[in-house]
Amino acid sequence: MLLKVSCNAAVAAYAGDQIQAKCRVVGQSPSRPNLPRRHAVAFSSPVAKAPLVQAVVSEGRASRVESGPGGLADRLRLGSLTEDGLSYKEKFIVRCYEVGINKTATVETIANLLQEVACNHAQSVGYSTDGFGTTTTMRKLHLIWVTARMHIEIYKYPAWSDVVEIKTWYQGEGRIGTRRDWILKNYGTGQVIGRATSKWVMMNQDTRRFQKVSDDVRAEHLVFAPRELRLAFPEDNNRSLKKISKLEDPAQHSKLGLVPRRADLDMNQHVNNVAYIGWILESMPQEIMDTHELQAITLDYRREGQHDDVVDSLTSLESIDESEAVSELQGINGSATSTANNQECLNFQHLLRLSGDGLEINRGRTEWRKKAAR
């Protein structure tokens, strides 16, 4: 049996009890399910009218649902552009498999959600859906964005079934780069539970060399960016700006011979950015993991990870001079991690390198706070 449904995908709003579309099901009379009422979530895009979507459902072996811009996924997704069209918000429910031993979301879960909302933002404004978030001119010139730096601060980890709302936006950053920021809130309480910022550079996909952002690309790319500077970390001298010095041998802690799993590769056949976080944590001493929780992480990406790489993860406690400098920043940046008990916070430096030739893949820095008493 084959059911063919033709729906008008230019619908601007979705409610849990109805999708305002005209549908005709062959061989069946229309019926309205008796579902509980939910809040409507509006979806809009400043680009162009969404195209007509054909949804085909089959009991046979072949079945397919088109879910491009204006498709089913967009109508069901709990996200939309903000009123000015220059930022994007989306809500996520923390699922049971996204929490760790502390019964709260892991830092990898947080990083994955940041990546997801960024990709959905790019799609909502009409950028490519191939995983690169590229404009028309970028695709013609074989240009892509690659991550140069990521900084995440988590003030309170969400628990299983918590609803997290993430707001994101991007802006230009120099001649070869762009930046993207995020603010995370507990949707139930409205409390800001985290912030993040990142820097991206433009690279030629064929030569793997960095390239300046041309005026044509800049004009396309920044049309959906705020005109005035918006920063998730607006404070002067905040920790997201801190330079990470190279960790020298011998490291105090190490985990050698890490190999990317197939699940660590992204749609572009490179190691996903989030996998580096897991590798860094592999060399953290267990006694710290038992008594502390991660409150901030900074990653400087130096080299693309490949599927056949063998990686060493090195970790050392940060020197006193470095830690004192960061403690001063904690008092400046106004984040929820600023407490009177900074002596209970521990800072570590990290290095990911290739096992064979020692080439740097990633430099990292983490800050850990004492776990709250249960």
Secondary structure, DSSP 8 states (H G I E B T S, - for coil): -EEEEEE-TT--EEETTEE------TTS------------EE---SS-----EEEEEESSS--EE--STTSHHHHHSSEEE-TTSS-EEEEEE--GGGB-TTSBB-HHHHHHHHHHHHHHHHHHTT--SSSS---HHHHHTTEEEEEEEEEEEESS--BTT-EEEEEEEEEEETTTEEEEEEEEEETTT--EEEEEEEEEEEEETTT--B----HHHHHHHGGGS-SS---SS-STT-GGG-------SS-SEEEEEE---GGGB-TTSSB-HHHHHHHHHHTS-HHHHHHEEEEEEEEEE-S---TT--EEEEEEE--HHHHHHHHHHHHHS--TT--TTGGG-EEEEEEEEETTT--EEEEEEEEEEE----
